[in-house]
């Protein structure tokens, strides 16, 4: 029996992908500017927001 309101399984994959991209971007910018302590957490938080927004967009479009 299938549920009608089941979330798409692929939509949850975007959160860790966004975090990985955020870590790599934060590390790159931090190495270039010499301020790793600020850019790594900033990159992680931006990547997390990106992942949540994309996964929410994919879930909403499946309805």
Buried (B, 14 or more C-beta within 10 A) or exposed (E): EEEEEEEEEEBEBBBEBBBEBBBEBBBEBBEEEEEEEEBBBBBBEBBBBBBEEBBEEBBEEEE
